[in-house]
């Protein structure tokens, strides 16, 4: 009787141990399967999040580029043909974009023209300020100003100027007039400072000097002078030296 009980207990223990081992193995399989699923989910989620972020960066970069290209293309056409003759379709063709992309950024052609003028004047003022901030004699600043004036006006057609002042472009006129007044005011201040330092004759009329300095721009475009000086920078240097020193040694 006792032997049977012992055998029964042994069989029961063997069965339980076997069952536990099997259960443990099953649990391990389930756990590993769940772990694989979670790992795959994490990898997929991470991949799609990364892909989404990259796509957003690409779209943002593309959008910024399209905006800049529209302005650059419009400026090129406006400078050459004026504002009135240029159509939105031509700007889109020059920029290699669709009209839908154009109207995503601008309501119409006039709004682009305002942005072109705004960028144009701001770029000039930034360059002007960099020149004036240089710690060099006024003569070299004046030379750089002449170069800046030339680089600024080169390529601008008479049609563009006529369109602004003969058509109904009050906003553009206001922007240009404010820009002009700002530059003249700053230049007069710099001229006065140069007079105080003795870099300009104290008896010189500053309004006259400003007028003559602006007149140099017309000379830079003179065909005969350009034939004498194949390099534009040599012509600018000669005009600047003549302006400040005349013909005396």
Secondary structure in CASP SS format (residue, H / E / C, confidence):
PFRMAT SS
TARGET T0000
AUTHOR 0000-0000-0000
METHOD secondary structure of the structure
MODEL  1
X C 1.00
X H 1.00
X H 1.00
X H 1.00
X H 1.00
X H 1.00
X H 1.00
X H 1.00
X H 1.00
X H 1.00
X H 1.00
X H 1.00
X H 1.00
X H 1.00
X H 1.00
X H 1.00
X H 1.00
X H 1.00
X H 1.00
X H 1.00
X H 1.00
X H 1.00
X H 1.00
X H 1.00
X H 1.00
X H 1.00
X H 1.00
X H 1.00
X H 1.00
X H 1.00
X H 1.00
X H 1.00
X H 1.00
X H 1.00
X H 1.00
X H 1.00
X H 1.00
X H 1.00
X H 1.00
X H 1.00
X H 1.00
X H 1.00
X H 1.00
X H 1.00
X H 1.00
X H 1.00
X H 1.00
X H 1.00
X H 1.00
X H 1.00
X H 1.00
X H 1.00
X H 1.00
X H 1.00
X H 1.00
X H 1.00
X H 1.00
X H 1.00
X H 1.00
X H 1.00
X H 1.00
X H 1.00
X H 1.00
X H 1.00
X H 1.00
X H 1.00
X H 1.00
X H 1.00
X H 1.00
X H 1.00
X H 1.00
X H 1.00
X H 1.00
X H 1.00
X H 1.00
X H 1.00
X H 1.00
X H 1.00
X H 1.00
X H 1.00
X H 1.00
X C 1.00
X C 1.00
X C 1.00
X C 1.00
X C 1.00
X C 1.00
X H 1.00
X H 1.00
X H 1.00
X H 1.00
X H 1.00
X H 1.00
X H 1.00
X H 1.00
X C 1.00
X C 1.00
X C 1.00
X H 1.00
X H 1.00
X H 1.00
X H 1.00
X H 1.00
X H 1.00
X H 1.00
X C 1.00
X C 1.00
X C 1.00
X H 1.00
X H 1.00
X H 1.00
X H 1.00
X H 1.00
X H 1.00
X H 1.00
X H 1.00
X H 1.00
X H 1.00
X H 1.00
X H 1.00
X H 1.00
X H 1.00
X H 1.00
X H 1.00
X H 1.00
X H 1.00
X H 1.00
X H 1.00
X H 1.00
X H 1.00
X H 1.00
X H 1.00
X H 1.00
X C 1.00
X C 1.00
X C 1.00
X C 1.00
X H 1.00
X H 1.00
X H 1.00
X H 1.00
X H 1.00
X H 1.00
X H 1.00
X H 1.00
X H 1.00
X H 1.00
X H 1.00
X H 1.00
X H 1.00
X H 1.00
X H 1.00
X H 1.00
X C 1.00
X C 1.00
X C 1.00
X C 1.00
X H 1.00
X H 1.00
X H 1.00
X H 1.00
X H 1.00
X H 1.00
X H 1.00
X H 1.00
X H 1.00
X C 1.00
X C 1.00
X C 1.00
X H 1.00
X H 1.00
X H 1.00
X H 1.00
X H 1.00
X H 1.00
X H 1.00
X H 1.00
X H 1.00
X H 1.00
X H 1.00
X H 1.00
X H 1.00
X H 1.00
X H 1.00
X H 1.00
X H 1.00
X H 1.00
X H 1.00
X H 1.00
X H 1.00
X H 1.00
X H 1.00
X H 1.00
X H 1.00
X H 1.00
X H 1.00
X H 1.00
X C 1.00
X C 1.00
X C 1.00
X C 1.00
X C 1.00
X C 1.00
X C 1.00
X C 1.00
X H 1.00
X H 1.00
X H 1.00
X H 1.00
X H 1.00
X H 1.00
X H 1.00
X H 1.00
X H 1.00
X H 1.00
X H 1.00
X H 1.00
X H 1.00
X H 1.00
X H 1.00
X C 1.00
X C 1.00
X H 1.00
X H 1.00
X H 1.00
X H 1.00
X H 1.00
X H 1.00
X C 1.00
X C 1.00
X C 1.00
X H 1.00
X H 1.00
X H 1.00
X H 1.00
X H 1.00
X H 1.00
X H 1.00
X H 1.00
X H 1.00
X H 1.00
X H 1.00
X H 1.00
X H 1.00
X H 1.00
X C 1.00
X C 1.00
X C 1.00
X C 1.00
END
